[in-house]
Amino acid sequence: MAHKISDECISCGACVPECPVDAISEGGSHYEISDACIDCGVCVGSCPVDAISE
């Protein structure tokens, strides 16, 4: 199952360069993770507000 970004996201973009498959993009109200996510979890540690989870 792919990781998800919650509404707690502050749209700082810290997770974007961490994703090895470019699955994170800016959405309407916050960043979003697409179906291209390989569930590696690298993005989780880069989020300053812990908005990314499984």
All heavy atoms as atom14 arrays in JSON, in Angstrom:
{
  "sequence": "MAHKISDECISCGACVPECPVDAISEGGSHYEISDACIDCGVCVGSCPVDAISE",
  "atom14_mask": [
    [1, 1, 1, 1, 1, 1, 1, 1, 0, 0, 0, 0, 0, 0],
    [1, 1, 1, 1, 1, 0, 0, 0, 0, 0, 0, 0, 0, 0],
    [1, 1, 1, 1, 1, 1, 1, 1, 1, 1, 0, 0, 0, 0],
    [1, 1, 1, 1, 1, 1, 1, 1, 1, 0, 0, 0, 0, 0],
    [1, 1, 1, 1, 1, 1, 1, 1, 0, 0, 0, 0, 0, 0],
    [1, 1, 1, 1, 1, 1, 0, 0, 0, 0, 0, 0, 0, 0],
    [1, 1, 1, 1, 1, 1, 1, 1, 0, 0, 0, 0, 0, 0],
    [1, 1, 1, 1, 1, 1, 1, 1, 1, 0, 0, 0, 0, 0],
    [1, 1, 1, 1, 1, 1, 0, 0, 0, 0, 0, 0, 0, 0],
    [1, 1, 1, 1, 1, 1, 1, 1, 0, 0, 0, 0, 0, 0],
    [1, 1, 1, 1, 1, 1, 0, 0, 0, 0, 0, 0, 0, 0],
    [1, 1, 1, 1, 1, 1, 0, 0, 0, 0, 0, 0, 0, 0],
    [1, 1, 1, 1, 0, 0, 0, 0, 0, 0, 0, 0, 0, 0],
    [1, 1, 1, 1, 1, 0, 0, 0, 0, 0, 0, 0, 0, 0],
    [1, 1, 1, 1, 1, 1, 0, 0, 0, 0, 0, 0, 0, 0],
    [1, 1, 1, 1, 1, 1, 1, 0, 0, 0, 0, 0, 0, 0],
    [1, 1, 1, 1, 1, 1, 1, 0, 0, 0, 0, 0, 0, 0],
    [1, 1, 1, 1, 1, 1, 1, 1, 1, 0, 0, 0, 0, 0],
    [1, 1, 1, 1, 1, 1, 0, 0, 0, 0, 0, 0, 0, 0],
    [1, 1, 1, 1, 1, 1, 1, 0, 0, 0, 0, 0, 0, 0],
    [1, 1, 1, 1, 1, 1, 1, 0, 0, 0, 0, 0, 0, 0],
    [1, 1, 1, 1, 1, 1, 1, 1, 0, 0, 0, 0, 0, 0],
    [1, 1, 1, 1, 1, 0, 0, 0, 0, 0, 0, 0, 0, 0],
    [1, 1, 1, 1, 1, 1, 1, 1, 0, 0, 0, 0, 0, 0],
    [1, 1, 1, 1, 1, 1, 0, 0, 0, 0, 0, 0, 0, 0],
    [1, 1, 1, 1, 1, 1, 1, 1, 1, 0, 0, 0, 0, 0],
    [1, 1, 1, 1, 0, 0, 0, 0, 0, 0, 0, 0, 0, 0],
    [1, 1, 1, 1, 0, 0, 0, 0, 0, 0, 0, 0, 0, 0],
    [1, 1, 1, 1, 1, 1, 0, 0, 0, 0, 0, 0, 0, 0],
    [1, 1, 1, 1, 1, 1, 1, 1, 1, 1, 0, 0, 0, 0],
    [1, 1, 1, 1, 1, 1, 1, 1, 1, 1, 1, 1, 0, 0],
    [1, 1, 1, 1, 1, 1, 1, 1, 1, 0, 0, 0, 0, 0],
    [1, 1, 1, 1, 1, 1, 1, 1, 0, 0, 0, 0, 0, 0],
    [1, 1, 1, 1, 1, 1, 0, 0, 0, 0, 0, 0, 0, 0],
    [1, 1, 1, 1, 1, 1, 1, 1, 0, 0, 0, 0, 0, 0],
    [1, 1, 1, 1, 1, 0, 0, 0, 0, 0, 0, 0, 0, 0],
    [1, 1, 1, 1, 1, 1, 0, 0, 0, 0, 0, 0, 0, 0],
    [1, 1, 1, 1, 1, 1, 1, 1, 0, 0, 0, 0, 0, 0],
    [1, 1, 1, 1, 1, 1, 1, 1, 0, 0, 0, 0, 0, 0],
    [1, 1, 1, 1, 1, 1, 0, 0, 0, 0, 0, 0, 0, 0],
    [1, 1, 1, 1, 0, 0, 0, 0, 0, 0, 0, 0, 0, 0],
    [1, 1, 1, 1, 1, 1, 1, 0, 0, 0, 0, 0, 0, 0],
    [1, 1, 1, 1, 1, 1, 0, 0, 0, 0, 0, 0, 0, 0],
    [1, 1, 1, 1, 1, 1, 1, 0, 0, 0, 0, 0, 0, 0],
    [1, 1, 1, 1, 0, 0, 0, 0, 0, 0, 0, 0, 0, 0],
    [1, 1, 1, 1, 1, 1, 0, 0, 0, 0, 0, 0, 0, 0],
    [1, 1, 1, 1, 1, 1, 0, 0, 0, 0, 0, 0, 0, 0],
    [1, 1, 1, 1, 1, 1, 1, 0, 0, 0, 0, 0, 0, 0],
    [1, 1, 1, 1, 1, 1, 1, 0, 0, 0, 0, 0, 0, 0],
    [1, 1, 1, 1, 1, 1, 1, 1, 0, 0, 0, 0, 0, 0],
    [1, 1, 1, 1, 1, 0, 0, 0, 0, 0, 0, 0, 0, 0],
    [1, 1, 1, 1, 1, 1, 1, 1, 0, 0, 0, 0, 0, 0],
    [1, 1, 1, 1, 1, 1, 0, 0, 0, 0, 0, 0, 0, 0],
    [1, 1, 1, 1, 1, 1, 1, 1, 1, 0, 0, 0, 0, 0]
  ],
  "atom14_positions": [
    [[0.85, -1.18, 0.0], [0.0, 0.0, 0.0], [0.9, 1.25, 0.0], [1.86, 1.33, 0.74], [-0.9, -0.01, 1.22], [-1.75, 1.22, 1.37], [-2.95, 1.0, 2.68], [-4.24, 1.98, 2.0], [0.0, 0.0, 0.0], [0.0, 0.0, 0.0], [0.0, 0.0, 0.0], [0.0, 0.0, 0.0], [0.0, 0.0, 0.0], [0.0, 0.0, 0.0]],
    [[0.57, 2.19, -0.81], [1.36, 3.42, -0.94], [1.21, 4.31, 0.28], [0.2, 4.27, 0.97], [0.93, 4.19, -2.18], [0.0, 0.0, 0.0], [0.0, 0.0, 0.0], [0.0, 0.0, 0.0], [0.0, 0.0, 0.0], [0.0, 0.0, 0.0], [0.0, 0.0, 0.0], [0.0, 0.0, 0.0], [0.0, 0.0, 0.0], [0.0, 0.0, 0.0]],
    [[2.21, 5.11, 0.52], [2.16, 6.08, 1.6], [1.16, 7.18, 1.25], [0.84, 7.39, 0.08], [3.55, 6.67, 1.85], [4.44, 5.76, 2.61], [5.03, 4.67, 2.06], [4.85, 5.81, 3.9], [5.76, 4.06, 2.98], [5.67, 4.73, 4.1], [0.0, 0.0, 0.0], [0.0, 0.0, 0.0], [0.0, 0.0, 0.0], [0.0, 0.0, 0.0]],
    [[0.7, 7.88, 2.27], [-0.27, 8.97, 2.09], [0.23, 10.22, 2.81], [0.93, 10.13, 3.81], [-1.63, 8.58, 2.69], [-2.24, 7.33, 2.11], [-2.76, 7.57, 0.73], [-3.4, 6.29, 0.18], [-3.56, 6.3, -1.23], [0.0, 0.0, 0.0], [0.0, 0.0, 0.0], [0.0, 0.0, 0.0], [0.0, 0.0, 0.0], [0.0, 0.0, 0.0]],
    [[-0.17, 11.37, 2.31], [0.14, 12.64, 2.96], [-1.17, 13.21, 3.5], [-2.14, 13.37, 2.77], [0.79, 13.62, 1.97], [2.1, 13.04, 1.43], [1.03, 14.97, 2.64], [2.81, 13.91, 0.41], [0.0, 0.0, 0.0], [0.0, 0.0, 0.0], [0.0, 0.0, 0.0], [0.0, 0.0, 0.0], [0.0, 0.0, 0.0], [0.0, 0.0, 0.0]],
    [[-1.18, 13.5, 4.79], [-2.39, 13.98, 5.45], [-2.56, 15.49, 5.3], [-1.69, 16.19, 4.79], [-2.34, 13.64, 6.95], [-1.42, 14.48, 7.61], [0.0, 0.0, 0.0], [0.0, 0.0, 0.0], [0.0, 0.0, 0.0], [0.0, 0.0, 0.0], [0.0, 0.0, 0.0], [0.0, 0.0, 0.0], [0.0, 0.0, 0.0], [0.0, 0.0, 0.0]],
    [[-3.68, 15.98, 5.81], [-3.98, 17.41, 5.78], [-3.04, 18.21, 6.66], [-3.04, 19.44, 6.62], [-5.43, 17.66, 6.22], [-6.44, 17.18, 5.19], [-6.05, 17.02, 4.01], [-7.6, 16.96, 5.57], [0.0, 0.0, 0.0], [0.0, 0.0, 0.0], [0.0, 0.0, 0.0], [0.0, 0.0, 0.0], [0.0, 0.0, 0.0], [0.0, 0.0, 0.0]],
    [[-2.23, 17.54, 7.46], [-1.24, 18.21, 8.31], [-0.09, 18.79, 7.47], [0.7, 19.59, 7.95], [-0.67, 17.25, 9.34], [-1.71, 16.69, 10.29], [-2.41, 17.77, 11.1], [-1.73, 18.67, 11.61], [-3.65, 17.7, 11.19], [0.0, 0.0, 0.0], [0.0, 0.0, 0.0], [0.0, 0.0, 0.0], [0.0, 0.0, 0.0], [0.0, 0.0, 0.0]],
    [[0.01, 18.39, 6.21], [1.07, 18.84, 5.3], [1.06, 20.37, 5.2], [0.01, 20.99, 5.01], [0.84, 18.23, 3.92], [1.96, 18.82, 2.63], [0.0, 0.0, 0.0], [0.0, 0.0, 0.0], [0.0, 0.0, 0.0], [0.0, 0.0, 0.0], [0.0, 0.0, 0.0], [0.0, 0.0, 0.0], [0.0, 0.0, 0.0], [0.0, 0.0, 0.0]],
    [[2.24, 20.97, 5.31], [2.38, 22.42, 5.22], [2.92, 22.85, 3.85], [3.31, 23.99, 3.67], [3.26, 22.98, 6.36], [4.64, 22.34, 6.34], [2.56, 22.78, 7.71], [5.64, 22.96, 7.31], [0.0, 0.0, 0.0], [0.0, 0.0, 0.0], [0.0, 0.0, 0.0], [0.0, 0.0, 0.0], [0.0, 0.0, 0.0], [0.0, 0.0, 0.0]],
    [[2.97, 21.92, 2.92], [3.42, 22.17, 1.54], [4.81, 22.79, 1.47], [5.08, 23.67, 0.67], [2.41, 23.06, 0.8], [1.17, 22.4, 0.69], [0.0, 0.0, 0.0], [0.0, 0.0, 0.0], [0.0, 0.0, 0.0], [0.0, 0.0, 0.0], [0.0, 0.0, 0.0], [0.0, 0.0, 0.0], [0.0, 0.0, 0.0], [0.0, 0.0, 0.0]],
    [[5.71, 22.3, 2.3], [7.09, 22.82, 2.31], [7.92, 22.24, 1.17], [8.93, 22.82, 0.78], [7.76, 22.56, 3.65], [8.12, 20.82, 3.99], [0.0, 0.0, 0.0], [0.0, 0.0, 0.0], [0.0, 0.0, 0.0], [0.0, 0.0, 0.0], [0.0, 0.0, 0.0], [0.0, 0.0, 0.0], [0.0, 0.0, 0.0], [0.0, 0.0, 0.0]],
    [[7.52, 21.06, 0.67], [8.24, 20.44, -0.44], [9.46, 19.63, -0.06], [10.17, 19.14, -0.92], [0.0, 0.0, 0.0], [0.0, 0.0, 0.0], [0.0, 0.0, 0.0], [0.0, 0.0, 0.0], [0.0, 0.0, 0.0], [0.0, 0.0, 0.0], [0.0, 0.0, 0.0], [0.0, 0.0, 0.0], [0.0, 0.0, 0.0], [0.0, 0.0, 0.0]],
    [[9.73, 19.46, 1.22], [10.92, 18.72, 1.67], [10.91, 17.27, 1.19], [11.97, 16.69, 0.96], [11.02, 18.77, 3.19], [0.0, 0.0, 0.0], [0.0, 0.0, 0.0], [0.0, 0.0, 0.0], [0.0, 0.0, 0.0], [0.0, 0.0, 0.0], [0.0, 0.0, 0.0], [0.0, 0.0, 0.0], [0.0, 0.0, 0.0], [0.0, 0.0, 0.0]],
    [[9.76, 16.7, 1.01], [9.66, 15.29, 0.61], [9.9, 15.06, -0.88], [10.34, 13.99, -1.29], [8.28, 14.76, 0.97], [6.9, 15.71, 0.26], [0.0, 0.0, 0.0], [0.0, 0.0, 0.0], [0.0, 0.0, 0.0], [0.0, 0.0, 0.0], [0.0, 0.0, 0.0], [0.0, 0.0, 0.0], [0.0, 0.0, 0.0], [0.0, 0.0, 0.0]],
    [[9.64, 16.06, -1.68], [9.7, 15.91, -3.15], [11.06, 15.4, -3.65], [11.11, 14.41, -4.38], [9.29, 17.21, -3.87], [9.45, 17.07, -5.37], [7.85, 17.56, -3.52], [0.0, 0.0, 0.0], [0.0, 0.0, 0.0], [0.0, 0.0, 0.0], [0.0, 0.0, 0.0], [0.0, 0.0, 0.0], [0.0, 0.0, 0.0], [0.0, 0.0, 0.0]],
    [[12.17, 16.03, -3.28], [13.46, 15.55, -3.81], [13.89, 14.21, -3.22], [14.78, 13.56, -3.78], [14.44, 16.66, -3.43], [13.82, 17.35, -2.28], [12.33, 17.25, -2.5], [0.0, 0.0, 0.0], [0.0, 0.0, 0.0], [0.0, 0.0, 0.0], [0.0, 0.0, 0.0], [0.0, 0.0, 0.0], [0.0, 0.0, 0.0], [0.0, 0.0, 0.0]],
    [[13.27, 13.77, -2.14], [13.62, 12.5, -1.51], [13.04, 11.3, -2.24], [13.56, 10.19, -2.13], [13.17, 12.48, -0.05], [13.76, 13.58, 0.8], [15.28, 13.57, 0.82], [15.87, 12.48, 0.94], [15.87, 14.65, 0.69], [0.0, 0.0, 0.0], [0.0, 0.0, 0.0], [0.0, 0.0, 0.0], [0.0, 0.0, 0.0], [0.0, 0.0, 0.0]],
    [[11.97, 11.48, -2.99], [11.29, 10.37, -3.64], [12.08, 9.87, -4.85], [12.28, 10.61, -5.82], [9.89, 10.79, -4.08], [8.97, 9.43, -4.83], [0.0, 0.0, 0.0], [0.0, 0.0, 0.0], [0.0, 0.0, 0.0], [0.0, 0.0, 0.0], [0.0, 0.0, 0.0], [0.0, 0.0, 0.0], [0.0, 0.0, 0.0], [0.0, 0.0, 0.0]],
    [[12.5, 8.6, -4.83], [13.31, 8.06, -5.93], [12.52, 7.82, -7.23], [13.13, 7.62, -8.28], [13.85, 6.74, -5.38], [12.84, 6.32, -4.37], [12.32, 7.61, -3.76], [0.0, 0.0, 0.0], [0.0, 0.0, 0.0], [0.0, 0.0, 0.0], [0.0, 0.0, 0.0], [0.0, 0.0, 0.0], [0.0, 0.0, 0.0], [0.0, 0.0, 0.0]],
    [[11.19, 7.84, -7.15], [10.38, 7.59, -8.35], [9.5, 8.78, -8.72], [8.55, 8.64, -9.51], [9.52, 6.31, -8.2], [10.41, 5.07, -8.12], [8.6, 6.39, -7.0], [0.0, 0.0, 0.0], [0.0, 0.0, 0.0], [0.0, 0.0, 0.0], [0.0, 0.0, 0.0], [0.0, 0.0, 0.0], [0.0, 0.0, 0.0], [0.0, 0.0, 0.0]],
    [[9.78, 9.94, -8.15], [9.03, 11.17, -8.45], [7.52, 10.99, -8.31], [6.74, 11.43, -9.15], [9.36, 11.68, -9.85], [10.81, 12.09, -9.99], [11.36, 12.64, -9.02], [11.41, 11.83, -11.05], [0.0, 0.0, 0.0], [0.0, 0.0, 0.0], [0.0, 0.0, 0.0], [0.0, 0.0, 0.0], [0.0, 0.0, 0.0], [0.0, 0.0, 0.0]],
    [[7.1, 10.35, -7.21], [5.68, 10.08, -6.99], [4.99, 11.17, -6.18], [3.79, 11.07, -5.94], [5.51, 8.74, -6.28], [0.0, 0.0, 0.0], [0.0, 0.0, 0.0], [0.0, 0.0, 0.0], [0.0, 0.0, 0.0], [0.0, 0.0, 0.0], [0.0, 0.0, 0.0], [0.0, 0.0, 0.0], [0.0, 0.0, 0.0], [0.0, 0.0, 0.0]],
    [[5.71, 12.2, -5.77], [5.12, 13.26, -4.95], [5.0, 14.54, -5.76], [5.95, 14.97, -6.4], [5.97, 13.51, -3.69], [6.13, 12.22, -2.9], [5.33, 14.6, -2.82], [7.07, 12.31, -1.72], [0.0, 0.0, 0.0], [0.0, 0.0, 0.0], [0.0, 0.0, 0.0], [0.0, 0.0, 0.0], [0.0, 0.0, 0.0], [0.0, 0.0, 0.0]],
    [[3.81, 15.12, -5.73], [3.59, 16.36, -6.47], [2.66, 17.27, -5.66], [1.97, 16.83, -4.75], [2.98, 16.07, -7.83], [1.73, 15.43, -7.69], [0.0, 0.0, 0.0], [0.0, 0.0, 0.0], [0.0, 0.0, 0.0], [0.0, 0.0, 0.0], [0.0, 0.0, 0.0], [0.0, 0.0, 0.0], [0.0, 0.0, 0.0], [0.0, 0.0, 0.0]],
    [[2.67, 18.53, -6.03], [1.82, 19.5, -5.36], [0.37, 19.28, -5.76], [0.03, 19.21, -6.93], [2.26, 20.92, -5.72], [1.68, 21.97, -4.82], [2.35, 23.32, -4.99], [3.27, 23.44, -5.81], [1.94, 24.25, -4.29], [0.0, 0.0, 0.0], [0.0, 0.0, 0.0], [0.0, 0.0, 0.0], [0.0, 0.0, 0.0], [0.0, 0.0, 0.0]],
    [[-0.49, 19.17, -4.76], [-1.92, 18.98, -5.01], [-2.68, 20.25, -4.74], [-2.09, 21.32, -4.59], [0.0, 0.0, 0.0], [0.0, 0.0, 0.0], [0.0, 0.0, 0.0], [0.0, 0.0, 0.0], [0.0, 0.0, 0.0], [0.0, 0.0, 0.0], [0.0, 0.0, 0.0], [0.0, 0.0, 0.0], [0.0, 0.0, 0.0], [0.0, 0.0, 0.0]],
    [[-3.99, 20.15, -4.64], [-4.83, 21.31, -4.42], [-4.59, 22.02, -3.11], [-4.38, 23.22, -3.06], [0.0, 0.0, 0.0], [0.0, 0.0, 0.0], [0.0, 0.0, 0.0], [0.0, 0.0, 0.0], [0.0, 0.0, 0.0], [0.0, 0.0, 0.0], [0.0, 0.0, 0.0], [0.0, 0.0, 0.0], [0.0, 0.0, 0.0], [0.0, 0.0, 0.0]],
    [[-4.6, 21.26, -2.02], [-4.43, 21.87, -0.69], [-3.12, 21.47, -0.02], [-2.71, 22.1, 0.95], [-5.61, 21.51, 0.21], [-5.7, 20.1, 0.36], [0.0, 0.0, 0.0], [0.0, 0.0, 0.0], [0.0, 0.0, 0.0], [0.0, 0.0, 0.0], [0.0, 0.0, 0.0], [0.0, 0.0, 0.0], [0.0, 0.0, 0.0], [0.0, 0.0, 0.0]],
    [[-2.5, 20.4, -0.5], [-1.21, 19.94, 0.04], [-0.58, 18.98, -0.96], [-1.2, 18.62, -1.95], [-1.38, 19.3, 1.42], [-2.33, 18.14, 1.45], [-2.02, 16.88, 0.97], [-3.6, 18.05, 1.92], [-3.04, 16.07, 1.14], [-4.03, 16.77, 1.71], [0.0, 0.0, 0.0], [0.0, 0.0, 0.0], [0.0, 0.0, 0.0], [0.0, 0.0, 0.0]],
    [[0.65, 18.55, -0.68], [1.32, 17.61, -1.57], [0.61, 16.26, -1.53], [-0.05, 15.92, -0.55], [2.79, 17.46, -1.18], [3.64, 18.57, -1.74], [3.69, 19.82, -1.12], [4.38, 18.4, -2.91], [4.44, 20.85, -1.64], [5.13, 19.43, -3.43], [5.17, 20.65, -2.8], [5.91, 21.67, -3.32], [0.0, 0.0, 0.0], [0.0, 0.0, 0.0]],
    [[0.73, 15.51, -2.64], [0.07, 14.21, -2.75], [1.04, 13.18, -3.28], [2.0, 13.51, -3.99], [-1.12, 14.33, -3.71], [-2.17, 15.29, -3.22], [-3.3, 15.49, -4.22], [-3.17, 15.04, -5.38], [-4.3, 16.1, -3.84], [0.0, 0.0, 0.0], [0.0, 0.0, 0.0], [0.0, 0.0, 0.0], [0.0, 0.0, 0.0], [0.0, 0.0, 0.0]],
    [[0.8, 11.91, -2.95], [1.62, 10.81, -3.42], [0.8, 10.02, -4.43], [-0.31, 9.58, -4.13], [2.07, 9.92, -2.26], [2.91, 10.73, -1.27], [2.87, 8.73, -2.78], [3.34, 9.97, -0.03], [0.0, 0.0, 0.0], [0.0, 0.0, 0.0], [0.0, 0.0, 0.0], [0.0, 0.0, 0.0], [0.0, 0.0, 0.0], [0.0, 0.0, 0.0]],
    [[1.35, 9.81, -5.61], [0.63, 9.11, -6.68], [0.77, 7.59, -6.54], [1.5, 7.08, -5.7], [1.16, 9.54, -8.04], [2.43, 8.95, -8.28], [0.0, 0.0, 0.0], [0.0, 0.0, 0.0], [0.0, 0.0, 0.0], [0.0, 0.0, 0.0], [0.0, 0.0, 0.0], [0.0, 0.0, 0.0], [0.0, 0.0, 0.0], [0.0, 0.0, 0.0]],
    [[0.09, 6.89, -7.43], [0.14, 5.43, -7.47], [1.52, 4.91, -7.87], [1.79, 3.71, -7.76], [-0.9, 4.88, -8.44], [-2.32, 5.1, -7.94], [-2.51, 5.28, -6.72], [-3.25, 5.08, -8.77], [0.0, 0.0, 0.0], [0.0, 0.0, 0.0], [0.0, 0.0, 0.0], [0.0, 0.0, 0.0], [0.0, 0.0, 0.0], [0.0, 0.0, 0.0]],
    [[2.39, 5.79, -8.32], [3.75, 5.39, -8.7], [4.61, 5.08, -7.47], [5.7, 4.53, -7.59], [4.42, 6.49, -9.52], [0.0, 0.0, 0.0], [0.0, 0.0, 0.0], [0.0, 0.0, 0.0], [0.0, 0.0, 0.0], [0.0, 0.0, 0.0], [0.0, 0.0, 0.0], [0.0, 0.0, 0.0], [0.0, 0.0, 0.0], [0.0, 0.0, 0.0]],
    [[4.11, 5.4, -6.29], [4.83, 5.16, -5.03], [5.22, 3.69, -4.92], [4.39, 2.8, -5.13], [3.95, 5.56, -3.85], [4.65, 5.22, -2.22], [0.0, 0.0, 0.0], [0.0, 0.0, 0.0], [0.0, 0.0, 0.0], [0.0, 0.0, 0.0], [0.0, 0.0, 0.0], [0.0, 0.0, 0.0], [0.0, 0.0, 0.0], [0.0, 0.0, 0.0]],
    [[6.49, 3.45, -4.59], [6.98, 2.08, -4.41], [7.06, 1.69, -2.94], [7.61, 0.66, -2.59], [8.35, 1.87, -5.1], [9.39, 2.85, -4.55], [8.2, 2.0, -6.62], [10.82, 2.59, -5.03], [0.0, 0.0, 0.0], [0.0, 0.0, 0.0], [0.0, 0.0, 0.0], [0.0, 0.0, 0.0], [0.0, 0.0, 0.0], [0.0, 0.0, 0.0]],
    [[6.5, 2.53, -2.08], [6.39, 2.25, -0.65], [7.74, 2.08, 0.03], [7.88, 1.27, 0.94], [5.52, 1.01, -0.45], [4.77, 1.02, 0.87], [4.48, 2.11, 1.37], [4.5, -0.07, 1.39], [0.0, 0.0, 0.0], [0.0, 0.0, 0.0], [0.0, 0.0, 0.0], [0.0, 0.0, 0.0], [0.0, 0.0, 0.0], [0.0, 0.0, 0.0]],
    [[8.74, 2.85, -0.39], [10.08, 2.73, 0.19], [10.18, 3.44, 1.54], [11.03, 3.1, 2.35], [11.14, 3.25, -0.77], [11.11, 5.03, -1.05], [0.0, 0.0, 0.0], [0.0, 0.0, 0.0], [0.0, 0.0, 0.0], [0.0, 0.0, 0.0], [0.0, 0.0, 0.0], [0.0, 0.0, 0.0], [0.0, 0.0, 0.0], [0.0, 0.0, 0.0]],
    [[9.36, 4.47, 1.77], [9.34, 5.16, 3.04], [10.38, 6.25, 3.22], [10.46, 6.85, 4.29], [0.0, 0.0, 0.0], [0.0, 0.0, 0.0], [0.0, 0.0, 0.0], [0.0, 0.0, 0.0], [0.0, 0.0, 0.0], [0.0, 0.0, 0.0], [0.0, 0.0, 0.0], [0.0, 0.0, 0.0], [0.0, 0.0, 0.0], [0.0, 0.0, 0.0]],
    [[11.17, 6.53, 2.21], [12.21, 7.55, 2.32], [11.6, 8.92, 2.64], [12.18, 9.68, 3.42], [13.05, 7.63, 1.03], [14.04, 8.77, 1.08], [13.76, 6.32, 0.8], [0.0, 0.0, 0.0], [0.0, 0.0, 0.0], [0.0, 0.0, 0.0], [0.0, 0.0, 0.0], [0.0, 0.0, 0.0], [0.0, 0.0, 0.0], [0.0, 0.0, 0.0]],
    [[10.45, 9.22, 2.11], [9.81, 10.52, 2.31], [9.4, 10.77, 3.76], [9.37, 11.91, 4.21], [8.59, 10.65, 1.41], [7.34, 9.35, 1.66], [0.0, 0.0, 0.0], [0.0, 0.0, 0.0], [0.0, 0.0, 0.0], [0.0, 0.0, 0.0], [0.0, 0.0, 0.0], [0.0, 0.0, 0.0], [0.0, 0.0, 0.0], [0.0, 0.0, 0.0]],
    [[9.08, 9.72, 4.48], [8.57, 9.85, 5.85], [9.52, 10.65, 6.74], [9.11, 11.55, 7.45], [8.28, 8.46, 6.46], [7.86, 8.59, 7.92], [7.22, 7.73, 5.66], [0.0, 0.0, 0.0], [0.0, 0.0, 0.0], [0.0, 0.0, 0.0], [0.0, 0.0, 0.0], [0.0, 0.0, 0.0], [0.0, 0.0, 0.0], [0.0, 0.0, 0.0]],
    [[10.79, 10.34, 6.69], [11.77, 11.0, 7.53], [12.05, 12.44, 7.15], [12.59, 13.2, 7.95], [0.0, 0.0, 0.0], [0.0, 0.0, 0.0], [0.0, 0.0, 0.0], [0.0, 0.0, 0.0], [0.0, 0.0, 0.0], [0.0, 0.0, 0.0], [0.0, 0.0, 0.0], [0.0, 0.0, 0.0], [0.0, 0.0, 0.0], [0.0, 0.0, 0.0]],
    [[11.67, 12.83, 5.95], [11.94, 14.2, 5.5], [10.85, 15.19, 5.88], [11.05, 16.39, 5.77], [12.13, 14.22, 3.98], [10.91, 13.91, 3.33], [0.0, 0.0, 0.0], [0.0, 0.0, 0.0], [0.0, 0.0, 0.0], [0.0, 0.0, 0.0], [0.0, 0.0, 0.0], [0.0, 0.0, 0.0], [0.0, 0.0, 0.0], [0.0, 0.0, 0.0]],
    [[9.72, 14.71, 6.34], [8.59, 15.59, 6.65], [8.73, 16.21, 8.04], [8.75, 15.49, 9.05], [7.28, 14.82, 6.57], [5.84, 15.86, 6.88], [0.0, 0.0, 0.0], [0.0, 0.0, 0.0], [0.0, 0.0, 0.0], [0.0, 0.0, 0.0], [0.0, 0.0, 0.0], [0.0, 0.0, 0.0], [0.0, 0.0, 0.0], [0.0, 0.0, 0.0]],
    [[8.81, 17.54, 8.11], [9.0, 18.21, 9.41], [7.77, 18.19, 10.32], [7.87, 18.47, 11.51], [9.37, 19.64, 9.02], [8.7, 19.85, 7.71], [8.79, 18.51, 7.02], [0.0, 0.0, 0.0], [0.0, 0.0, 0.0], [0.0, 0.0, 0.0], [0.0, 0.0, 0.0], [0.0, 0.0, 0.0], [0.0, 0.0, 0.0], [0.0, 0.0, 0.0]],
    [[6.6, 17.85, 9.76], [5.37, 17.83, 10.58], [4.75, 16.44, 10.66], [3.6, 16.29, 11.06], [4.34, 18.87, 10.06], [4.84, 20.28, 10.25], [3.96, 18.61, 8.61], [0.0, 0.0, 0.0], [0.0, 0.0, 0.0], [0.0, 0.0, 0.0], [0.0, 0.0, 0.0], [0.0, 0.0, 0.0], [0.0, 0.0, 0.0], [0.0, 0.0, 0.0]],
    [[5.49, 15.42, 10.26], [5.02, 14.02, 10.32], [3.68, 13.81, 9.63], [2.8, 13.13, 10.15], [4.95, 13.54, 11.77], [6.3, 13.54, 12.45], [7.31, 13.22, 11.79], [6.36, 13.87, 13.65], [0.0, 0.0, 0.0], [0.0, 0.0, 0.0], [0.0, 0.0, 0.0], [0.0, 0.0, 0.0], [0.0, 0.0, 0.0], [0.0, 0.0, 0.0]],
    [[3.53, 14.4, 8.45], [2.27, 14.3, 7.71], [2.21, 13.1, 6.77], [1.19, 12.85, 6.14], [2.03, 15.57, 6.9], [0.0, 0.0, 0.0], [0.0, 0.0, 0.0], [0.0, 0.0, 0.0], [0.0, 0.0, 0.0], [0.0, 0.0, 0.0], [0.0, 0.0, 0.0], [0.0, 0.0, 0.0], [0.0, 0.0, 0.0], [0.0, 0.0, 0.0]],
    [[3.3, 12.32, 6.68], [3.33, 11.18, 5.76], [3.29, 9.89, 6.56], [4.04, 9.69, 7.5], [4.61, 11.21, 4.88], [4.71, 12.54, 4.16], [4.58, 10.05, 3.89], [6.01, 12.74, 3.4], [0.0, 0.0, 0.0], [0.0, 0.0, 0.0], [0.0, 0.0, 0.0], [0.0, 0.0, 0.0], [0.0, 0.0, 0.0], [0.0, 0.0, 0.0]],
    [[2.38, 9.0, 6.16], [2.24, 7.72, 6.84], [1.87, 6.63, 5.84], [1.56, 6.9, 4.69], [1.15, 7.82, 7.9], [-0.09, 8.12, 7.31], [0.0, 0.0, 0.0], [0.0, 0.0, 0.0], [0.0, 0.0, 0.0], [0.0, 0.0, 0.0], [0.0, 0.0, 0.0], [0.0, 0.0, 0.0], [0.0, 0.0, 0.0], [0.0, 0.0, 0.0]],
    [[1.89, 5.38, 6.33], [1.51, 4.25, 5.49], [0.02, 4.14, 5.41], [-0.7, 4.52, 6.27], [2.08, 2.95, 6.05], [3.56, 2.84, 5.88], [4.09, 1.5, 6.31], [3.65, 0.49, 5.73], [4.92, 1.47, 7.22], [0.0, 0.0, 0.0], [0.0, 0.0, 0.0], [0.0, 0.0, 0.0], [0.0, 0.0, 0.0], [0.0, 0.0, 0.0]]
  ]
}
